[in-house]
Amino acid sequence: MRIALGECCSLSRRRPKPRKKTRLFYRFLCFGVGYARSSRWIAKELALFEKHGLNVNLIYIASGVVSVNALLGGSVDIMAALMAMSEATWIGKTNKEQAFRVYRKYMKVEDPRLLESMHKNYLLGTIPAKPFPREEAIQNDIEDLNETYAHLKGKRATEFLDISLLKELENEGFYTRLQSR
């Protein structure tokens, strides 16, 4: 596995600089706790956060307000986090045994059929290789919530999305380099 990690280092043209300890609030950035969210654990296990210049302490925050405040306050380097999570997702998709090791270690899953199912249904089936938000899903949520939250009535998903960082990674060829290994 060390060879594969060495090869990963060429994915980013950016040279990570040492950073102070960053807390990655995984309610917001990693979308909760569960098998479908295994990329964060793969990133942790393979030191991908550190590779992209982040010193991450994964903690669960029950409040989205705290997570959003951390993002707005600049204490989370979103670009580096996106790179690490994208790389972890790709490794999980293409290296089933690595994904299984993470599932066993962090999620305490040992059943071989469940491991196979989790890999197939989540890493291969649900989690996109490029983490662009699904506009249709956000629009459905807005429509579901607009009866409770009147200010959402008539709003479009695009009003809540900023994909500029993802586009920047894509334009720099990050995803192409990642998928060509």
N, CA, C and O of each residue as an XYZ file, in Angstrom:
724
protein
N       0.814     -1.201      0.000
C       0.000      0.000      0.000
C       0.855      1.262      0.000
O       0.425      2.302     -0.497
N       2.041      1.179      0.544
C       2.898      2.362      0.567
C       3.243      2.821     -0.853
O       3.350      4.021     -1.105
N       3.413      1.897     -1.757
C       3.707      2.260     -3.147
C       2.545      3.055     -3.734
O       2.744      4.085     -4.378
N       1.335      2.562     -3.502
C       0.161      3.264     -4.024
C       0.063      4.667     -3.442
O      -0.292      5.613     -4.146
N       0.377      4.801     -2.164
C       0.314      6.133     -1.561
C       1.367      7.044     -2.162
O       1.109      8.228     -2.382
N       2.545      6.515     -2.431
C       3.585      7.313     -3.058
C       3.152      7.803     -4.425
O       3.455      8.936     -4.801
N       2.451      6.971     -5.171
C       1.963      7.362     -6.477
C       0.891      8.432     -6.378
O       0.740      9.244     -7.291
N       0.148      8.445     -5.289
C      -0.930      9.423     -5.113
C      -0.385     10.839     -4.987
O      -1.091     11.800     -5.290
N       0.844     10.979     -4.550
C       1.374     12.308     -4.258
C       1.430     13.218     -5.480
O       1.487     14.438     -5.333
N       1.413     12.659     -6.662
C       1.489     13.492     -7.850
C       0.127     14.038     -8.274
O       0.042     14.772     -9.259
N      -0.932     13.696     -7.555
C      -2.265     14.125     -7.958
C      -2.460     15.632     -7.848
O      -3.149     16.232     -8.673
N      -1.881     16.218     -6.876
C      -2.084     17.647     -6.676
C      -0.823     18.407     -7.049
O       0.279     18.021     -6.661
N      -0.986     19.477     -7.795
C       0.151     20.322     -8.109
C       0.454     21.253     -6.944
O       1.505     21.893     -6.917
N      -0.429     21.329     -6.012
C      -0.228     22.191     -4.850
C       0.725     21.516     -3.883
O       0.661     20.302     -3.687
N       1.584     22.274     -3.294
C       2.456     21.756     -2.257
C       1.825     22.111     -0.927
O       1.744     23.286     -0.571
N       1.373     21.098     -0.181
C       0.729     21.424      1.089
C       1.726     22.036      2.066
O       2.858     21.570      2.191
N       1.303     23.057      2.734
C       2.143     23.645      3.757
C       1.613     23.174      5.111
O       0.416     22.924      5.256
N       2.487     23.054      6.088
C       2.017     22.600      7.402
C       0.947     23.551      7.919
O       1.053     24.769      7.774
N      -0.057     22.990      8.508
C      -1.162     23.794      9.019
C      -1.385     23.459     10.477
O      -0.996     22.398     10.964
N      -2.010     24.375     11.146
C      -2.396     24.069     12.518
C      -3.492     23.007     12.492
O      -4.089     22.742     11.448
N      -3.740     22.423     13.616
C      -4.746     21.362     13.719
C      -6.100     21.880     13.260
O      -6.547     22.946     13.685
N      -6.739     21.125     12.400
C      -8.047     21.485     11.861
C      -9.042     20.442     12.305
O      -8.765     19.244     12.251
N     -10.184     20.889     12.739
C     -11.255     19.951     13.045
C     -12.149     19.865     11.831
O     -12.634     20.881     11.334
N     -12.365     18.664     11.356
C     -13.278     18.479     10.241
C     -14.599     18.031     10.836
O     -14.726     16.906     11.320
N     -15.565     18.906     10.798
C     -16.859     18.614     11.384
C     -17.632     17.741     10.419
O     -18.129     18.224      9.402
N     -17.738     16.463     10.729
C     -18.263     15.600      9.703
C     -19.767     15.547      9.622
O     -20.295     14.799      8.799
N     -20.475     16.288     10.419
C     -21.919     16.384     10.167
C     -22.139     17.171      8.881
O     -22.991     16.818      8.066
N     -21.375     18.227      8.708
C     -21.562     19.082      7.544
C     -20.706     18.622      6.368
O     -21.216     18.429      5.264
N     -19.423     18.450      6.599
C     -18.532     18.122      5.493
C     -18.633     16.671      5.058
O     -18.488     16.365      3.875
N     -18.877     15.787      5.992
C     -18.894     14.370      5.654
C     -20.282     13.785      5.790
O     -20.469     12.581      5.620
N     -21.239     14.610      6.090
C     -22.645     14.247      6.021
C     -23.079     13.143      6.968
O     -23.830     12.252      6.570
N     -22.627     13.180      8.200
C     -23.170     12.281      9.204
C     -22.343     11.045      9.444
O     -21.225     10.905      8.950
N     -22.926     10.152     10.219
C     -22.269      8.922     10.614
C     -22.972      7.782      9.909
O     -24.202      7.729      9.899
N     -22.229      6.880      9.328
C     -22.859      5.727      8.700
C     -21.996      5.125      7.623
O     -20.980      5.693      7.221
N     -22.415      3.969      7.166
C     -21.636      3.218      6.190
C     -21.468      3.975      4.886
O     -20.428      3.852      4.240
N     -22.441      4.740      4.487
C     -22.346      5.474      3.223
C     -21.306      6.581      3.301
O     -20.953      7.170      2.279
N     -20.820      6.868      4.479
C     -19.878      7.968      4.673
C     -18.461      7.466      4.932
O     -17.690      8.136      5.618
N     -18.115      6.333      4.411
C     -16.841      5.700      4.734
C     -15.626      6.428      4.175
O     -14.507      6.170      4.619
N     -15.808      7.322      3.224
C     -14.657      8.012      2.632
C     -13.845      8.757      3.674
O     -12.617      8.787      3.587
N     -14.492      9.354      4.647
C     -13.742     10.099      5.658
C     -12.813      9.181      6.432
O     -11.713      9.584      6.811
N     -13.248      7.943      6.670
C     -12.417      7.002      7.423
C     -11.282      6.480      6.553
O     -10.188      6.222      7.054
N     -11.527      6.322      5.264
C     -10.459      5.932      4.346
C      -9.415      7.043      4.304
O      -8.215      6.775      4.358
N      -9.872      8.284      4.207
C      -8.949      9.427      4.205
C      -8.127      9.465      5.493
O      -6.926      9.735      5.462
N      -8.772      9.198      6.610
C      -8.062      9.181      7.895
C      -7.045      8.038      7.925
O      -5.889      8.236      8.296
N      -7.480      6.864      7.538
C      -6.634      5.676      7.584
C      -5.402      5.809      6.687
O      -4.319      5.360      7.061
N      -5.552      6.411      5.530
C      -4.448      6.528      4.570
C      -3.699      7.859      4.672
O      -2.855      8.165      3.830
N      -4.008      8.642      5.697
C      -3.353      9.934      5.939
C      -3.510     10.889      4.756
O      -2.606     11.670      4.459
N      -4.653     10.821      4.087
C      -4.882     11.692      2.928
C      -5.139     13.133      3.344
O      -4.811     14.058      2.601
N      -5.716     13.332      4.511
C      -5.898     14.711      4.987
C      -4.520     15.359      5.145
O      -4.292     16.479      4.686
N      -3.608     14.639      5.800
C      -2.265     15.166      6.029
C      -1.545     15.408      4.703
O      -0.844     16.408      4.547
N      -1.718     14.498      3.755
C      -1.082     14.639      2.446
C      -1.484     15.949      1.775
O      -0.687     16.563      1.066
N      -2.721     16.368      2.003
C      -3.221     17.595      1.386
C      -3.089     18.794      2.333
O      -3.739     19.822      2.143
N      -2.232     18.645      3.362
C      -1.896     19.770      4.225
C      -2.844     20.006      5.384
O      -2.829     21.082      5.982
N      -3.667     19.025      5.712
C      -4.598     19.183      6.817
C      -4.200     18.294      7.985
O      -3.824     17.138      7.794
N      -4.282     18.823      9.167
C      -4.100     18.041     10.383
C      -5.489     17.909     10.975
O      -5.940     18.784     11.713
N      -6.166     16.820     10.656
C      -7.599     16.691     10.916
C      -7.884     15.840     12.135
O      -7.277     14.791     12.351
N      -8.806     16.316     12.907
C      -9.360     15.555     14.012
C     -10.839     15.381     13.693
O     -11.612     16.329     13.830
N     -11.245     14.191     13.272
C     -12.648     13.962     12.949
C     -13.458     13.920     14.232
O     -13.220     13.084     15.104
N     -14.404     14.820     14.338
C     -15.282     14.838     15.503
C     -16.710     14.965     15.026
O     -16.975     15.547     13.974
N     -17.606     14.429     15.783
C     -19.014     14.538     15.439
C     -19.606     15.751     16.137
O     -19.489     15.895     17.354
N     -20.228     16.604     15.379
C     -20.906     17.780     15.913
C     -22.383     17.625     15.594
O     -22.761     17.521     14.427
N     -23.199     17.610     16.598
C     -24.636     17.399     16.401
C     -25.326     18.624     15.809
O     -26.453     18.532     15.322
N     -24.656     19.761     15.851
C     -25.272     20.991     15.381
C     -24.636     21.468     14.085
O     -23.424     21.669     14.011
N     -25.461     21.644     13.074
C     -24.977     22.195     11.819
C     -24.489     23.617     11.966
O     -23.638     24.062     11.195
N     -25.015     24.345     12.948
C     -24.613     25.737     13.171
C     -23.131     25.817     13.497
O     -22.428     26.677     12.968
N     -22.647     24.930     14.363
C     -21.231     24.924     14.729
C     -20.379     24.617     13.508
O     -19.339     25.241     13.296
N     -20.820     23.654     12.706
C     -20.073     23.291     11.503
C     -20.011     24.449     10.529
O     -18.943     24.766     10.004
N     -21.132     25.076     10.285
C     -21.174     26.206      9.351
C     -20.307     27.345      9.861
O     -19.605     27.980      9.074
N     -20.338     27.618     11.168
C     -19.498     28.675     11.729
C     -18.016     28.382     11.502
O     -17.241     29.297     11.222
N     -17.614     27.113     11.621
C     -16.220     26.741     11.371
C     -15.863     26.989      9.915
O     -14.775     27.481      9.615
N     -16.766     26.656      9.016
C     -16.513     26.880      7.594
C     -16.417     28.363      7.283
O     -15.494     28.803      6.597
N     -17.366     29.126      7.784
C     -17.391     30.568      7.511
C     -16.224     31.280      8.175
O     -15.734     32.290      7.670
N     -15.786     30.752      9.304
C     -14.678     31.363     10.030
C     -13.323     31.059      9.422
O     -12.308     31.603      9.856
N     -13.301     30.201      8.429
C     -12.047     29.903      7.752
C     -11.167     28.893      8.462
O     -10.007     28.728      8.083
N     -11.675     28.212      9.479
C     -10.829     27.262     10.193
C     -10.775     25.898      9.507
O     -10.088     24.993      9.980
N     -11.485     25.749      8.410
C     -11.435     24.510      7.637
C     -11.017     24.863      6.211
O     -11.649     25.699      5.565
N      -9.966     24.234      5.729
C      -9.517     24.425      4.351
C     -10.354     23.502      3.470
O     -10.049     22.318      3.329
N     -11.394     24.049      2.889
C     -12.357     23.257      2.133
C     -11.703     22.591      0.924
O     -11.986     21.428      0.639
N     -10.842     23.301      0.215
C     -10.210     22.739     -0.984
C      -9.415     21.490     -0.618
O      -9.551     20.456     -1.271
N      -8.597     21.577      0.407
C      -7.793     20.427      0.819
C      -8.685     19.287      1.300
O      -8.403     18.120      1.027
N      -9.754     19.617      2.011
C     -10.678     18.576      2.481
C     -11.356     17.891      1.299
O     -11.508     16.669      1.301
N     -11.766     18.660      0.290
C     -12.381     18.071     -0.904
C     -11.402     17.147     -1.623
O     -11.785     16.078     -2.098
N     -10.155     17.558     -1.700
C      -9.148     16.734     -2.360
C      -8.941     15.425     -1.605
O      -8.909     14.352     -2.208
N      -8.801     15.517     -0.299
C      -8.583     14.307      0.511
C      -9.783     13.370      0.437
O      -9.618     12.161      0.275
N     -10.982     13.917      0.553
C     -12.184     13.081      0.520
C     -12.388     12.469     -0.870
O     -12.805     11.317     -0.981
N     -12.101     13.221     -1.914
C     -12.239     12.692     -3.270
C     -11.243     11.566     -3.511
O     -11.576     10.542     -4.108
N     -10.027     11.768     -3.042
C      -9.017     10.725     -3.206
C      -9.393      9.484     -2.400
O      -9.220      8.361     -2.872
N      -9.900      9.679     -1.203
C     -10.328      8.545     -0.373
C     -11.467      7.790     -1.038
O     -11.488      6.559     -1.021
N     -12.405      8.505     -1.617
C     -13.517      7.865     -2.311
C     -12.995      7.029     -3.472
O     -13.417      5.889     -3.663
N     -12.077      7.600     -4.248
C     -11.533      6.869     -5.387
C     -10.798      5.606     -4.929
O     -10.966      4.542     -5.524
N      -9.995      5.720     -3.887
C      -9.282      4.548     -3.358
C     -10.279      3.502     -2.876
O     -10.108      2.312     -3.141
N     -11.324      3.940     -2.168
C     -12.344      3.001     -1.697
C     -13.062      2.302     -2.830
O     -13.391      1.120     -2.729
N     -13.308      3.028     -3.913
C     -13.992      2.437     -5.073
C     -13.102      1.429     -5.791
O     -13.584      0.400     -6.264
N     -11.815      1.720     -5.874
C     -10.914      0.904     -6.679
C     -10.116     -0.123     -5.882
O      -9.495     -1.009     -6.470
N     -10.122     -0.021     -4.571
C      -9.384     -0.958     -3.723
C     -10.331     -1.495     -2.653
O     -10.391     -0.980     -1.536
N     -11.051     -2.519     -3.013
C     -12.077     -3.077     -2.131
C     -11.487     -3.538     -0.802
O     -12.101     -3.335      0.246
N     -10.319     -4.147     -0.828
C      -9.717     -4.646      0.417
C      -9.387     -3.497      1.375
O      -9.519     -3.644      2.590
N      -8.962     -2.364      0.833
C      -8.705     -1.199      1.692
C     -10.007     -0.724      2.320
O     -10.054     -0.414      3.511
N     -11.055     -0.670      1.522
C     -12.360     -0.274      2.061
C     -12.799     -1.245      3.150
O     -13.313     -0.817      4.183
N     -12.607     -2.536      2.937
C     -12.985     -3.538      3.936
C     -12.207     -3.341      5.237
O     -12.773     -3.461      6.323
N     -10.898     -3.037      5.128
C     -10.101     -2.794      6.340
C     -10.671     -1.622      7.136
O     -10.743     -1.664      8.364
N     -11.068     -0.593      6.423
C     -11.646      0.579      7.103
C     -12.979      0.218      7.742
O     -13.229      0.588      8.889
N     -13.836     -0.493      7.025
C     -15.122     -0.913      7.571
C     -14.917     -1.752      8.834
O     -15.622     -1.581      9.828
N     -13.944     -2.656      8.779
C     -13.687     -3.510      9.947
C     -13.178     -2.686     11.129
O     -13.629     -2.867     12.260
N     -12.249     -1.792     10.863
C     -11.609     -1.041     11.942
C     -12.536     -0.005     12.575
O     -12.677      0.040     13.797
N     -13.169      0.826     11.743
C     -13.923      1.954     12.282
C     -15.402      1.673     12.472
O     -16.051      2.313     13.299
N     -15.932      0.744     11.734
C     -17.366      0.471     11.817
C     -17.661     -0.886     12.423
O     -18.818     -1.270     12.594
N     -16.583     -1.615     12.750
C     -16.693     -2.903     13.449
C     -17.547     -3.907     12.688
O     -18.305     -4.663     13.297
N     -17.433     -3.923     11.372
C     -18.188     -4.859     10.536
C     -17.254     -6.000     10.149
O     -16.161     -5.758      9.636
N     -17.674     -7.234     10.388
C     -16.873     -8.404     10.057
C     -17.549     -9.325      9.053
O     -16.868    -10.087      8.367
N     -18.854     -9.275      8.951
C     -19.607    -10.175      8.086
C     -19.214     -9.945      6.618
O     -19.417     -8.848      6.095
N     -18.646    -10.981      5.936
C     -18.198    -10.804      4.547
C     -19.306    -10.367      3.593
O     -19.060     -9.572      2.687
N     -20.511    -10.871      3.783
C     -21.614    -10.462      2.895
C     -21.984     -9.003      3.123
O     -22.280     -8.284      2.169
N     -21.970     -8.563      4.365
C     -22.269     -7.160      4.660
C     -21.163     -6.254      4.107
O     -21.447     -5.186      3.566
N     -19.911     -6.680      4.244
C     -18.800     -5.903      3.682
C     -18.972     -5.724      2.172
O     -18.832     -4.618      1.651
N     -19.272     -6.814      1.482
C     -19.495     -6.755      0.029
C     -20.656     -5.824     -0.311
O     -20.572     -5.007     -1.228
N     -21.728     -5.965      0.440
C     -22.921     -5.150      0.188
C     -22.625     -3.669      0.411
O     -23.036     -2.823     -0.384
N     -21.918     -3.361      1.482
C     -21.594     -1.967      1.781
C     -20.732     -1.367      0.673
O     -20.971     -0.244      0.228
N     -19.737     -2.117      0.235
C     -18.857     -1.611     -0.820
C     -19.644     -1.396     -2.108
O     -19.519     -0.357     -2.755
N     -20.442     -2.370     -2.468
C     -21.211     -2.280     -3.716
C     -22.254     -1.164     -3.657
O     -22.357     -0.353     -4.578
N     -23.018     -1.129     -2.578
C     -24.139     -0.190     -2.502
C     -23.731      1.235     -2.170
O     -24.376      2.177     -2.630
N     -22.685      1.417     -1.391
C     -22.305      2.765     -0.985
C     -21.148      3.306     -1.822
O     -21.312      4.292     -2.541
N     -19.998      2.677     -1.735
C     -18.847      3.225     -2.463
C     -19.025      3.146     -3.972
O     -18.713      4.105     -4.678
N     -19.516      2.032     -4.474
C     -19.682      1.912     -5.922
C     -21.005      2.486     -6.415
O     -21.091      2.972     -7.542
N     -22.040      2.430     -5.574
C     -23.366      2.809     -6.038
C     -23.839      4.195     -5.669
O     -24.506      4.845     -6.475
N     -23.520      4.667     -4.489
C     -24.110      5.904     -3.984
C     -23.164      7.097     -4.013
O     -23.550      8.188     -4.433
N     -21.952      6.898     -3.577
C     -21.013      8.015     -3.425
C     -20.388      8.348     -4.777
O     -19.725      7.499     -5.374
N     -20.589      9.571     -5.268
C     -20.020      9.931     -6.577
C     -18.504     10.127     -6.495
O     -17.980     10.561     -5.469
N     -17.814      9.805     -7.578
C     -16.364      9.994     -7.632
C     -16.010     11.475     -7.533
O     -15.012     11.842     -6.913
N     -16.825     12.314     -8.142
C     -16.673     13.765     -8.026
C     -17.800     14.236     -7.110
O     -18.969     13.984     -7.400
N     -17.474     14.906     -6.026
C     -18.499     15.224     -5.024
C     -19.388     16.433     -5.345
O     -19.690     17.239     -4.465
N     -19.795     16.550     -6.585
C     -20.708     17.635     -6.933
C     -22.062     17.366     -6.291
O     -22.542     16.232     -6.311
N     -22.683     18.400     -5.720
C     -24.004     18.192     -5.107
C     -25.031     17.793     -6.158
O     -24.944     18.196     -7.318
N     -25.974     17.020     -5.745
C     -27.045     16.596     -6.652
C     -28.163     17.625     -6.570
O     -28.962     17.641     -5.633
N     -28.190     18.477     -7.579
C     -29.142     19.594     -7.595
C     -30.584     19.117     -7.458
O     -31.384     19.737     -6.757
N     -30.911     18.022     -8.125
C     -32.279     17.499     -8.064
C     -32.651     17.090     -6.634
O     -33.775     17.332     -6.195
N     -31.725     16.479     -5.916
C     -31.995     16.065     -4.535
C     -32.208     17.283     -3.638
O     -33.089     17.282     -2.778
N     -31.395     18.321     -3.842
C     -31.553     19.538     -3.043
C     -32.892     20.203     -3.369
O     -33.583     20.687     -2.473
N     -33.250     20.224     -4.643
C     -34.532     20.808     -5.032
C     -35.691     20.042     -4.396
O     -36.659     20.653     -3.943
N     -35.604     18.729     -4.359
C     -36.649     17.925     -3.706
C     -36.760     18.264     -2.229
O     -37.864     18.362     -1.694
N     -35.614     18.444     -1.564
C     -35.631     18.821     -0.148
C     -36.282     20.190      0.046
O     -37.070     20.383      0.972
N     -35.953     21.126     -0.819
C     -36.550     22.468     -0.723
C     -38.068     22.360     -0.852
O     -38.809     22.962     -0.075
N     -38.515     21.602     -1.822
C     -39.960     21.454     -2.027
C     -40.631     20.751     -0.854
O     -41.750     21.100     -0.478
N     -39.953     19.761     -0.277
C     -40.510     19.070      0.887
C     -40.602     19.991      2.105
O     -41.522     19.870      2.914
N     -39.650     20.902      2.226
C     -39.580     21.762      3.410
C     -40.334     23.077      3.271
O     -40.530     23.772      4.268
N     -40.763     23.440      2.065
C     -41.329     24.778      1.905
C     -42.683     24.961      2.588
O     -43.116     26.096      2.788
N     -43.353     23.886      2.946
C     -44.591     24.032      3.730
C     -44.273     24.435      5.168
O     -45.003     25.212      5.784
N     -43.176     23.897      5.690
C     -42.759     24.210      7.061
C     -42.010     25.532      7.128
O     -42.168     26.299      8.078
N     -41.194     25.790      6.112
C     -40.377     26.997      6.069
C     -40.799     27.829      4.859
O     -40.306     27.636      3.748
N     -41.704     28.741      5.100
C     -42.316     29.519      4.015
C     -41.291     30.275      3.169
O     -41.512     30.486      1.977
N     -40.189     30.679      3.764
C     -39.187     31.438      3.007
C     -38.524     30.600      1.912
O     -37.833     31.148      1.053
N     -38.723     29.286      1.930
C     -38.173     28.425      0.883
C     -39.071     28.330     -0.348
O     -38.640     27.874     -1.407
N     -40.308     28.760     -0.202
C     -41.262     28.670     -1.301
C     -40.731     29.429     -2.523
O     -40.371     30.602     -2.434
N     -40.693     28.741     -3.651
C     -40.232     29.352     -4.896
C     -38.722     29.401     -5.068
O     -38.236     29.867     -6.099
N     -37.969     28.928     -4.076
C     -36.503     28.947     -4.175
C     -36.022     27.800     -5.054
O     -36.654     26.746     -5.127
N     -34.901     28.024     -5.713
C     -34.280     27.016     -6.555
C     -33.002     26.523     -5.870
O     -32.351     27.271     -5.141
N     -32.661     25.292     -6.107
C     -31.455     24.703     -5.513
C     -30.208     25.524     -5.843
O     -29.316     25.662     -5.006
N     -30.146     26.058     -7.037
C     -28.969     26.820     -7.465
C     -28.715     28.049     -6.579
O     -27.594     28.556     -6.524
N     -29.746     28.520     -5.896
C     -29.576     29.670     -5.006
C     -28.776     29.308     -3.759
O     -28.284     30.196     -3.061
N     -28.641     28.012     -3.472
C     -27.961     27.556     -2.269
C     -26.632     26.876     -2.562
O     -25.931     26.461     -1.639
N     -26.281     26.759     -3.831
C     -25.089     26.014     -4.218
C     -23.958     26.933     -4.650
O     -24.170     27.922     -5.351
N     -22.754     26.586     -4.217
C     -21.548     27.215     -4.727
C     -20.586     26.078     -5.040
O     -19.967     25.509     -4.140
N     -20.469     25.756     -6.309
C     -19.608     24.645     -6.706
C     -18.282     25.141     -7.279
O     -17.595     24.407     -7.988
N     -17.929     26.373     -6.974
C     -16.726     26.964     -7.565
C     -15.456     26.201     -7.186
O     -14.570     26.048     -8.026
N     -15.345     25.726     -5.963
C     -14.151     24.981     -5.574
C     -14.068     23.642     -6.303
O     -12.991     23.215     -6.718
N     -15.206     22.995     -6.452
C     -15.239     21.729     -7.188
C     -14.876     21.950     -8.656
O     -14.142     21.158     -9.247
N     -15.390     23.018     -9.231
C     -15.065     23.356    -10.625
C     -13.571     23.660    -10.773
O     -12.941     23.271    -11.756
N     -13.022     24.355     -9.785
C     -11.593     24.667     -9.824
C     -10.766     23.383     -9.825
O      -9.819     23.257    -10.602
N     -11.113     22.436     -8.964
C     -10.411     21.146     -8.949
C     -10.550     20.433    -10.284
O      -9.588     19.869    -10.807
N     -11.752     20.464    -10.823
C     -11.992     19.812    -12.106
C     -11.180     20.483    -13.218
O     -10.557     19.801    -14.031
N     -11.188     21.809    -13.252
C     -10.450     22.551    -14.284
C      -8.942     22.357    -14.169
O      -8.237     22.385    -15.178
N      -8.443     22.161    -12.955
C      -7.014     21.905    -12.749
C      -6.631     20.484    -13.148
O      -5.446     20.156    -13.202
N      -7.621     19.639    -13.428
C      -7.350     18.260    -13.825
C      -7.189     17.302    -12.658
O      -6.731     16.175    -12.843
N      -7.559     17.735    -11.454
C      -7.393     16.876    -10.272
C      -8.114     15.545    -10.443
O      -7.522     14.490    -10.215
N      -9.370     15.578    -10.838
C     -10.153     14.335    -10.959
C      -9.642     13.462    -12.101
O      -9.663     12.235    -12.004
N      -9.189     14.084    -13.170
C      -8.638     13.318    -14.295
C      -7.378     12.588    -13.867
O      -7.204     11.407    -14.167
N      -6.484     13.307    -13.153
C      -5.258     12.669    -12.655
C      -5.594     11.561    -11.669
O      -4.973     10.499    -11.688
N      -6.560     11.803    -10.821
C      -6.958     10.809     -9.823
C      -7.465      9.542    -10.496
O      -7.091      8.436    -10.104
N      -8.303      9.694    -11.493
C      -8.919      8.531    -12.127
C      -8.004      7.860    -13.139
O      -8.312      6.765    -13.610
N      -6.899      8.483    -13.481
C      -6.001      7.866    -14.462
C      -4.958      6.958    -13.806
O      -4.170      6.314    -14.498
N      -4.956      6.908    -12.482
C      -3.961      6.037    -11.854
C      -4.415      4.609    -11.846
O      -3.700      3.737    -11.353
